[in-house]
């Protein structure tokens, strides 16, 4: 049994680095004080760094992502230090990163007790990212990350809506998928939730979801946010019939909170051989019909 923490993260205006350091440190301490061993924050959580830019820059869509680039290394150092200090697995959300080829990519890092484990780029861009923001798709493919808690994968927001991406992680042996998300409408939050639940059902693994929340009129990218933190599992023996182990009570909040939930990944994995159905095993049969 492991204890997971998924953040329903309200986007606050934090205008100085020291204030941000205290903010993130306090959040991590709140979760670890409750025994959390793995902490997940949402897609584009790193964009809160834009609050440290001048008002004109942070209110400009393209200026904000360019402006945070010098702050990202310091942010990652802080995230790594927190993971080491608290002996946790920490996925602090994602941020748009300028790569050497001149393209921005939506990148999520994973840290453990011994430091950086690796990173995962978003594979498929939404219309907003493609058409307005100029964020490019990841080119390194999906990865599996070995940790002491299990084998983890990351599907960032929209990626959860594509079955073959979820299946790729199953083929890589993933036990738990981390699903950081950022959606600005109730429909968008449901698309991610339905996709995450479908991926858990199809592949017989667990999916932990962390969304952005609240309103942030100072940010053109994250001005409105909807979504619930949740843990999804297959609907099968020993699991909730709904497939929802736990979820935060509302899609609309203005304060950050942690969803703390326990799961035995061995029990989830056992369903692949002892469950009522064998969707993971039987997946290839659909292509012969």
C-alpha positions in Angstrom: 0.0 0.0 0.0 1.3 3.4 -0.9 -0.1 6.9 -0.1 -0.5 9.3 -3.0 -1.2 13.1 -3.0 -2.9 14.8 -6.0 -3.1 18.6 -5.9 -6.2 20.5 -6.9 -4.0 23.6 -7.5 -5.4 27.1 -7.4 -3.4 29.5 -9.6 -2.3 32.3 -7.4 -0.4 35.5 -8.2 3.0 35.1 -6.4 5.2 38.0 -7.3 8.5 37.1 -5.7 10.9 34.1 -5.7 11.1 33.9 -1.9 7.3 33.9 -1.7 7.1 31.2 -4.3 9.7 29.1 -2.5 7.7 29.3 0.7 4.5 28.6 -1.2 5.8 25.4 -2.8 7.7 24.3 0.3 4.5 24.7 2.4 2.5 22.7 -0.1 4.9 19.8 -0.1 5.1 19.8 3.7 1.3 19.7 3.9 1.2 16.5 1.9 4.2 14.8 3.4 2.9 15.5 6.9 -0.1 13.3 6.0 2.3 10.5 4.9 2.2 11.0 1.2 5.0 9.2 -0.6 4.2 10.5 -4.1 3.0 14.0 -4.9 1.5 15.1 -8.2 0.8 18.7 -9.3 -1.0 19.8 -12.5 -0.1 20.6 -16.1 1.4 24.1 -16.4 1.9 24.5 -12.7 5.3 25.9 -13.6 3.5 28.9 -15.2 2.8 30.3 -11.7 6.4 31.5 -12.1 5.1 34.1 -14.5 3.8 36.0 -11.5 7.3 37.1 -10.9 7.4 38.9 -14.2 6.3 42.5 -14.7 2.6 43.0 -15.2 2.9 43.7 -18.9 5.0 40.6 -19.6 2.9 38.2 -17.5 -0.3 39.4 -19.1 1.0 38.6 -22.6 0.5 35.0 -23.8 3.8 34.6 -25.6 5.7 37.0 -23.3 4.9 35.0 -20.3 6.3 31.7 -21.5 9.4 33.4 -22.8 9.8 35.3 -19.6 9.8 32.3 -17.3 12.6 30.5 -19.1 15.4 31.9 -16.9 13.4 30.9 -13.8 12.8 27.3 -14.7 16.3 26.0 -13.7 15.9 27.5 -10.2 12.4 26.0 -10.0 13.7 22.5 -10.9 16.5 22.8 -8.3 13.8 23.6 -5.7 11.7 20.6 -6.8 14.7 18.3 -6.6 15.7 19.6 -3.2 12.2 19.0 -1.8 12.1 15.5 -3.2 15.5 14.7 -1.7 14.6 16.3 1.7 11.3 14.5 2.1 12.3 11.3 0.4 9.4 11.4 -1.9 8.5 10.9 -5.6 7.5 14.3 -6.8 6.0 15.3 -10.2 5.7 19.1 -9.8 3.5 19.6 -12.9 4.8 20.8 -16.2 6.1 24.0 -17.9 6.7 25.2 -21.4 10.4 24.8 -22.1 12.4 26.3 -25.0 14.4 23.5 -26.6 17.6 23.9 -28.6 15.7 23.5 -31.8 13.8 26.7 -31.1 10.5 24.9 -30.2 8.6 25.2 -26.9 7.5 21.9 -25.4 5.2 21.1 -22.6 7.5 19.1 -20.2 6.9 17.3 -16.9 9.8 16.3 -14.7 9.9 13.4 -12.2 12.0 13.6 -9.1 12.8 11.0 -6.4 14.7 10.7 -3.2 17.9 10.5 -5.2 17.2 13.4 -7.5 16.0 13.7 -11.1 14.5 10.5 -12.5 13.6 11.9 -15.9 11.1 13.9 -17.8 8.1 13.4 -20.1 6.9 15.7 -22.9 3.3 16.0 -23.9 2.7 14.1 -27.1 -0.4 15.6 -28.6 -1.1 19.3 -28.5 -4.6 20.9 -28.0 -5.9 23.5 -30.4 -4.9 26.2 -28.0 -1.4 25.0 -27.7 -1.0 24.5 -31.5 -2.8 27.4 -32.9 -2.4 30.2 -30.3 0.6 29.4 -28.1 3.0 27.7 -30.5 3.8 24.7 -28.3 5.3 21.7 -30.2 4.7 18.0 -29.6 7.3 16.0 -27.8 9.7 14.0 -30.0 11.1 11.5 -27.5 8.0 9.3 -27.2 6.5 7.9 -24.0 8.7 6.6 -21.2 8.4 4.4 -18.2 10.1 5.5 -14.9 11.3 2.9 -12.4 10.8 4.0 -8.8 10.7 2.3 -5.4 6.9 2.7 -5.5 6.4 1.1 -8.8 6.8 1.7 -12.5 5.3 5.1 -13.4 4.2 6.8 -16.7 3.0 10.3 -17.4 0.2 11.3 -19.7 -0.2 15.1 -19.7 -3.8 16.3 -19.9 -5.0 15.8 -23.6 -2.7 12.7 -24.0 -5.2 10.9 -21.7 -7.8 11.1 -24.4 -5.9 8.9 -26.9 -6.1 5.1 -26.3 -2.9 4.1 -28.0 -0.8 6.4 -25.8 -2.3 4.7 -22.7 -1.6 1.3 -24.3 2.0 2.2 -25.0 2.5 2.7 -21.3 0.9 -0.6 -20.6 3.3 -2.2 -23.0 6.1 -0.5 -21.1 5.0 -2.2 -17.9 3.6 0.9 -16.1 1.6 0.3 -12.9 0.5 3.9 -12.2 -0.1 6.7 -14.7 0.3 10.3 -13.5 -2.1 12.6 -15.3 -1.4 16.3 -14.7 -4.0 18.5 -16.4 -5.1 22.1 -17.1 -8.6 22.7 -18.5 -10.6 25.9 -18.6 -14.1 24.4 -19.0 -16.2 21.8 -17.3 -16.4 19.9 -20.7 -12.6 19.9 -20.8 -12.3 18.5 -17.3 -14.8 15.8 -18.2 -12.8 14.9 -21.3 -9.7 14.3 -19.3 -11.6 12.5 -16.5 -13.4 10.2 -18.9 -10.2 9.5 -20.8 -8.2 8.7 -17.7 -10.9 6.3 -16.5 -11.0 4.7 -19.9 -7.2 4.2 -19.9 -7.4 2.6 -16.4 -10.2 0.3 -17.6 -8.5 -0.7 -20.8 -5.0 -1.3 -19.4 -5.8 -2.4 -15.9 -3.6 0.1 -14.2 -4.2 3.1 -11.9 -4.4 6.7 -13.0 -3.8 9.6 -10.6 -5.1 13.0 -11.8 -4.1 16.5 -10.7 -5.8 19.6 -12.2 -5.4 23.4 -12.0 -8.2 25.2 -10.2 -9.6 28.6 -9.6 -9.4 31.9 -11.6 -6.3 33.8 -12.4 -7.2 37.0 -14.4 -3.5 38.0 -14.4 -2.6 35.0 -16.6 -3.8 34.8 -20.3 -3.1 31.1 -20.3 -4.6 30.1 -17.0 -7.3 32.6 -16.3 -10.0 30.0 -15.8 -9.5 26.5 -14.5 -11.8 23.5 -13.8 -11.1 20.0 -12.7 -11.0 17.5 -9.8 -8.1 15.6 -8.4 -8.8 11.9 -8.5 -7.5 8.3 -8.4 -9.0 6.0 -11.0 -8.7 2.2 -11.2 -10.4 -0.6 -13.2 -13.9 -1.5 -12.1 -13.3 -5.0 -10.9 -12.7 -7.3 -7.8 -11.7 -5.4 -4.7 -12.0 -2.0 -6.4 -14.9 0.6 -6.3 -17.5 -0.4 -8.8 -17.3 3.1 -10.2 -13.6 2.9 -10.7 -13.2 6.0 -8.7 -11.2 5.4 -5.5 -11.4 9.1 -4.5 -11.9 12.5 -6.0 -12.1 16.1 -4.8 -15.6 17.2 -4.1 -15.9 20.1 -6.6 -14.7 21.1 -10.1 -14.6 24.8 -9.0 -12.5 25.9 -6.1 -10.4 29.0 -5.3 -8.1 27.4 -2.8 -5.4 24.7 -3.2 -6.0 21.4 -1.6 -4.5 17.9 -1.6 -6.4 14.7 -2.3 -4.7 12.0 -0.2 -5.4 8.5 -1.1 -4.0 5.0 -0.6 -3.7 2.3 -3.2 -2.1 -1.2 -3.4 -0.7 -1.3 -6.9 -0.1 -5.1 -6.5 -3.9 -5.5 -6.1 -4.5 -3.5 -9.2 -1.9 -5.5 -11.2 -3.5 -8.8 -9.9 -6.6 -7.9 -11.9 -4.7 -8.5 -15.1 -4.6 -12.3 -14.3 -7.4 -12.8 -11.8 -10.0 -10.1 -12.7 -13.5 -10.6 -14.0 -12.2 -9.4 -17.4 -8.9 -9.3 -19.1 -8.9 -6.1 -21.1 -5.2 -5.7 -21.1 -4.6 -9.3 -22.3 -7.5 -9.3 -24.8 -6.6 -5.9 -26.3 -5.1 -7.3 -29.5 -8.2 -9.3 -30.4 -10.1 -6.2 -31.4 -7.8 -5.7 -34.4 -8.6 -9.1 -35.8 -12.4 -8.4 -36.1 
